[in-house]
Amino acid sequence: MPKIKCRGCGKELFYNSISDIPTFPFCSERCKLMDLGSWFNEERRIDEPATDDELEI
């Protein structure tokens, strides 16, 4: 049975299929929302600027 650690709190999650965990890769809605808040507060960000090649459709 595969396992991962919650990206929010580090709790180990065991699953047979990703659909077993509705908030994957988080253990709960709370951890999911806390991560989202970190992005909104710019505590997490992507520092590397996008290149022209990446922006082309």
BADOKE-539241 format. One record per residue: residue number from 0; residue in one letter; x, y negated, z of N, C-alpha, C in turn. Coordinates in nm, 4 decimals. Atoms other than C-alpha are relative to their C-alpha. Layout:
<rs>
[r NUM 'a' [X Y Z] [X Y Z] [X Y Z]] ...
</rs>
This chain:
<rs>
[r 0 'm' [0.0845 0.1172 0.0000] [0.0000 0.0000 0.0000] [0.0892 -0.1237 0.0000]] [r 1 'p' [-0.0836 0.1197 0.0069] [0.1589 -0.3308 -0.1068] [-0.0310 -0.0976 0.1137]] [r 2 'k' [0.0209 0.1029 -0.1016] [0.2052 -0.6125 0.1404] [0.0731 -0.1266 -0.0405]] [r 3 'i' [-0.0655 0.1295 0.0174] [0.2906 -0.9809 0.1290] [-0.0141 -0.0762 0.1308]] [r 4 'k' [0.0163 0.0881 -0.1151] [0.3314 -1.2543 0.3868] [-0.0800 -0.1217 -0.0437]] [r 5 'c' [0.0794 0.1199 0.0262] [0.0799 -1.5376 0.4019] [0.0954 -0.1174 -0.0175]] [r 6 'r' [-0.0875 0.1144 0.0253] [0.2394 -1.8493 0.2581] [-0.0205 -0.1118 0.1012]] [r 7 'g' [0.0272 0.1025 -0.1004] [0.0845 -2.0552 0.5361] [0.0589 0.0325 0.1357]] [r 8 'c' [-0.0383 -0.0333 -0.1374] [0.1461 -1.8707 0.8621] [0.0986 0.1158 0.0113]] [r 9 'g' [-0.0950 -0.1108 -0.0022] [0.3613 -1.5710 0.7666] [-0.0595 0.1335 0.0415]] [r 10 'k' [0.0660 -0.1256 -0.0372] [0.1048 -1.3071 0.8713] [0.0117 0.1003 -0.1149]] [r 11 'e' [-0.0104 -0.1031 0.1030] [0.1534 -0.9765 0.6863] [-0.1389 0.0410 -0.0467]] [r 12 'l' [0.1272 -0.0387 0.0605] [-0.1293 -0.8900 0.4471] [0.0213 0.1283 -0.0790]] [r 13 'f' [-0.0052 -0.1263 0.0728] [-0.1865 -0.5360 0.3205] [-0.1199 0.0054 -0.0931]] [r 14 'y' [0.1093 -0.0033 0.0968] [-0.3963 -0.4775 0.0089] [0.0219 0.1099 -0.1023]] [r 15 'n' [-0.0066 -0.0945 0.1118] [-0.4756 -0.2272 -0.2645] [-0.0060 -0.0762 -0.1317]] [r 16 's' [0.0187 0.0841 0.1177] [-0.5784 -0.4950 -0.5128] [-0.0050 -0.1447 0.0475]] [r 17 'i' [0.0027 0.1416 -0.0376] [-0.5424 -0.8732 -0.5096] [-0.1422 -0.0426 0.0356]] [r 18 's' [0.1389 0.0368 -0.0286] [-0.9237 -0.8917 -0.5085] [-0.0420 0.0385 0.1421]] [r 19 'd' [0.0284 -0.0347 -0.1394] [-0.9149 -0.7367 -0.1572] [0.0156 -0.1205 0.0921]] [r 20 'i' [-0.0257 0.1195 -0.0811] [-0.7955 -1.0756 -0.0260] [-0.0521 -0.1215 -0.0770]] [r 21 'p' [0.0595 0.1098 0.0770] [-1.0275 -1.3562 -0.1466] [0.0832 -0.1291 0.0004]] [r 22 't' [-0.0805 0.1223 -0.0090] [-0.7808 -1.6268 -0.0368] [0.1457 0.0237 -0.0390]] [r 23 'f' [-0.1362 -0.0372 0.0417] [-0.4711 -1.4561 -0.1894] [0.0726 -0.1183 -0.0622]] [r 24 'p' [-0.0970 -0.0684 -0.0846] [-0.1810 -1.5389 -0.1325] [-0.0027 -0.0461 0.1454]] [r 25 'f' [0.0144 0.0453 -0.1380] [-0.3089 -1.6851 0.1951] [-0.0885 0.0975 0.0762]] [r 26 'c' [0.0786 -0.0931 -0.0806] [-0.4626 -1.4912 0.4857] [-0.1397 -0.0536 0.0279]] [r 27 's' [0.1294 0.0586 -0.0351] [-0.7493 -1.7342 0.5409] [-0.0219 -0.1299 -0.0762]] [r 28 'e' [0.0346 0.1279 0.0607] [-0.9289 -2.0389 0.4082] [0.0771 -0.1134 0.0694]] [r 29 'r' [-0.0734 0.1015 -0.0761] [-0.7575 -2.2400 0.6843] [0.1422 -0.0165 -0.0534]] [r 30 'c' [-0.1368 0.0066 0.0527] [-0.4070 -2.1518 0.5600] [0.0006 -0.0581 -0.1411]] [r 31 'k' [0.0110 0.0503 0.1369] [-0.5166 -2.2242 0.2039] [-0.0180 -0.1520 0.0005]] [r 32 'l' [0.0252 0.1437 -0.0070] [-0.6475 -2.5707 0.2981] [0.1180 -0.0766 0.0599]] [r 33 'm' [-0.1180 0.0661 -0.0570] [-0.3410 -2.6519 0.5088] [0.1080 -0.0167 -0.1061]] [r 34 'd' [-0.0966 0.0095 0.1094] [-0.1201 -2.5774 0.2063] [-0.0413 -0.1106 -0.0973]] [r 35 'l' [0.0500 0.1040 0.0895] [-0.3395 -2.7976 -0.0135] [0.0253 -0.1383 0.0591]] [r 36 'g' [-0.0269 0.1267 -0.0676] [-0.3088 -3.0766 0.2438] [0.1466 -0.0397 -0.0089]] [r 37 's' [-0.1444 0.0282 0.0128] [0.0709 -3.0471 0.2286] [0.0311 -0.0589 -0.1370]] [r 38 'w' [-0.0205 0.0548 0.1341] [0.0563 -3.1096 -0.1471] [-0.0561 -0.1413 -0.0094]] [r 39 'f' [0.0609 0.1332 0.0037] [-0.1812 -3.4070 -0.1024] [0.0843 -0.1031 0.0748]] [r 40 'n' [-0.0835 0.0905 -0.0790] [0.0476 -3.5588 0.1623] [0.1417 -0.0115 -0.0547]] [r 41 'e' [-0.1299 -0.0006 0.0663] [0.3445 -3.5043 -0.0713] [0.1112 0.0581 0.0865]] [r 42 'e' [-0.1004 -0.0740 -0.0756] [0.5188 -3.2840 0.1850] [0.0596 0.1091 -0.0891]] [r 43 'r' [-0.0460 -0.0936 0.1033] [0.5475 -3.0391 -0.1057] [-0.0154 -0.0705 -0.1331]] [r 44 'r' [0.0066 0.0626 0.1320] [0.6239 -3.1544 -0.4566] [0.0999 0.0677 -0.0918]] [r 45 'i' [-0.0929 -0.0509 0.1003] [0.7976 -3.0582 -0.7758] [0.0908 -0.1168 -0.0363]] [r 46 'd' [-0.0937 0.1107 0.0187] [1.1090 -3.2746 -0.7962] [0.0555 -0.0103 -0.1411]] [r 47 'e' [-0.0575 -0.0019 0.1332] [1.2150 -3.1762 -1.1452] [-0.0965 -0.0640 -0.0998]] [r 48 'p' [0.0904 0.0621 0.0977] [1.0696 -3.4065 -1.4145] [-0.0279 0.0924 -0.1185]] [r 49 'a' [0.0374 -0.0806 0.1172] [0.8850 -3.2477 -1.7055] [0.0744 -0.0511 -0.1228]] [r 50 't' [-0.0674 0.0382 0.1237] [1.0690 -3.2452 -2.0375] [-0.1046 -0.0180 -0.1103]] [r 51 'd' [0.0908 0.0200 0.1120] [0.9130 -3.3479 -2.3702] [-0.0504 0.1332 -0.0555]] [r 52 'd' [0.0389 -0.1319 0.0511] [0.9098 -2.9818 -2.4816] [-0.1113 0.0620 0.0842]] [r 53 'e' [0.1005 -0.0560 -0.0895] [0.7038 -2.8833 -2.1757] [-0.1339 -0.0737 -0.0140]] [r 54 'l' [0.1225 0.0795 0.0109] [0.4502 -3.1614 -2.2409] [-0.0724 0.0204 -0.1311]] [r 55 'e' [0.0646 -0.0214 0.1302] [0.3805 -3.0655 -2.6029] [-0.0999 0.1135 0.0089]] [r 56 'i' [0.1057 -0.1027 -0.0004] [0.0647 -2.8673 -2.6623] [0.0136 0.0905 -0.1188]] 
</rs>
